[in-house]
């Protein structure tokens, strides 16, 4: 164990494995470690740095905002957060309202609370939430409650809510689970942390129809898939599905912490003052960064580039004709290489030695 690793273990709670690489600098798609090695960052900080590192537009926006006004709280209006909210409203083709927070878990936590206020036609509180096996929505209490991975949930039981898990992409199971007592259906368009498993064509459309039929809210977690990662602003756009709630984070802030909830229809008006809030949600510096990210994506037609690069990556991996590669899953630049034997961790380590950062 290196001196750095010893200091790291002494300083931090062990919520992650002790890192073996210390990164000190980045520009574009490249990062550099403390020993001068250079890596192509294919992980992008876990789908965060969509514009790369130290993008000039983000640097300029953040520097200007820090020097002007960094924080106001939500007791006062400010330009950067309003501008961001209005930009996010434009991502869906219906009237929307926005809540700004700090990350994906807090966005999903807020969405869960909105679902808790979804009453049935008789004014009775709905108690059930339907979520998918293999899903991941965060590590805070309510976000973990709808995360369909028992290894993550069980140490922290009991968790909030009456949550029913169904196999992902199993249409019959989903249809059987959603009924008049269902407050919300919580889904990812692509299960990212769960292994990059895309929803089958028609699956989100079915969820939308079931929610329409029962009055449940359709909550689509676009924390990892949103803001261009799949080649669309939102992955659910590929099926023309308009959720009641979309949650965002990761790629929105260009490396700064931010999350967002976009609500439509009745979900726009279920929360009232005092129901929810965040001291740092809508922070001016993070909002300035997010506005810069959205502007660059739009002005450079980055969505088309993501689609083209994703198709190129798929073709190039297929052209390897390597018997260890069973195929690929994903869309745009949210892609997984599937191996025919359990060698992924070894491939990750080998890639790092050769100057590529990936995850397995």
Secondary structure, DSSP 8 states (H G I E B T S, - for coil): --HHHHHHHHHS-SSS---S--EEEEEBTEEEETTS-EEEESSHHHHT-TT-BS-HHHHHHHHHHHHH-----TTS--HHHHHHHHHHHTTSSS-EEEEEESSHHHHHHHHHHHHHT-B-TTS-B--EEEEETT----SSHHHHHT---HHHHGGG-S-SSEEEEE-TT-HHHHHHH--TTEEEEEEESEETTTT-EE--TTHHHHHHHHHHHHT-EEEEE-TTTTTTTTSSSSGGGGGT---SEEEE-GGGGTTS--EEEEEEGGGGGS--TTS---SSTT-HHHHHHHHHHHHHHHHTTHHHHHHHHHHHHHHHHHHT--TTEEEEEEETTEEEEEESSS-HHHHHHHHHHTTEE---
